[in-house]
Amino acid sequence: MPDSDAVILPVPLERPLYEALFQLSAMMGRSAEELASEAIAAAITLPTQLDLEALGTAMLADLQVLQGTLEPVHITEEDVAAMKRFLLPTDAAQLMLGAELISRLTDQAPDATPTKEASARLTAVATVCTLLNNALSEDEVRRWWTQPRYKLQGKAPTAFLGGGWTPEDLAFRLVADLAEADVAVRST
């Protein structure tokens, strides 16, 4: 039951997200409403300065209390798939492709602060990864970026794009078109 300061917002959710929310809330022993409310609060609350020493002390105390009382948790492929639905496309692409490949595609070192250009490249790469992942496994998506392709002058998409590309460049449009064609062929 919401408190007196609560506002009820009707928010449409796509069915897979709705189902994943209820599965995750059940796994966490929380209501879906509590979980959604906490996620929204976490997303919009400004970060605060942490007292790392106090945090470390509290964590150690909590671990000592829990020591020996926890049972191992077995995570299934379905659990992993449900959790991945909560990732932003750019985060999913980074997990799928790995730091080295993302670094080559965005033309930015993995530990560097993302530039506007690198962020635009990452978003474009994530769009292609999402499209490809509808028809290919994650391993196949990784290989797709590194396999030489006839339609790209015999180069792999990563090499064909080279450095400094933008999502508006012809090279990227050709890579995206190739991804669409590959998905269409795999879907038939």
WOLIN-V806988 format. One record per backbone hydrogen bond with DSSP energy under -0.5 kcal/mol. CO is the residue of the C=O (numbers start at 0). NH is the residue of the N-H. Records with the same first field share a line. If there is no record, write none. Layout:
BEGIN
CO: NH + NH
END
This chain:
BEGIN
2: 5
6: 8
7: 9
8: 10
13: 17
14: 18
15: 19
16: 20
17: 21
18: 22
19: 23
20: 24
21: 25
22: 26
23: 27
24: 28 + 29
25: 28
30: 34
31: 35
32: 36
33: 37
34: 38
35: 39
36: 40
37: 41
38: 42
39: 43
40: 44
49: 51
50: 54
51: 55
52: 56
53: 57
54: 58
55: 59
56: 60
57: 61
58: 62
59: 63
60: 64
61: 65
62: 66
65: 68 + 69
71: 73
72: 74
73: 75
75: 79
76: 80
77: 81
78: 82
79: 83
80: 84
82: 85
83: 86
87: 91
88: 92
89: 93
90: 94
91: 95
92: 96
93: 97
96: 100
97: 101
98: 102
99: 103
100: 104
101: 105
102: 106 + 107
108: 111
114: 118
115: 119
116: 120
117: 121
118: 122
119: 123
120: 124
121: 125
122: 126
123: 127
124: 128
125: 129
126: 130
127: 131
128: 132
129: 133
130: 133
131: 134 + 135
136: 140
137: 141
138: 142
139: 143
140: 144
141: 145
142: 145 + 146
143: 156
144: 157
146: 156
148: 151 + 153 + 154
149: 152
151: 154
154: 148
155: 159
156: 160
157: 161
165: 168
168: 172
169: 173
170: 174
171: 175
172: 176
173: 177
174: 178
175: 179
176: 180
177: 181
178: 182
179: 183
180: 184
181: 185
182: 186
183: 187
184: 187
END
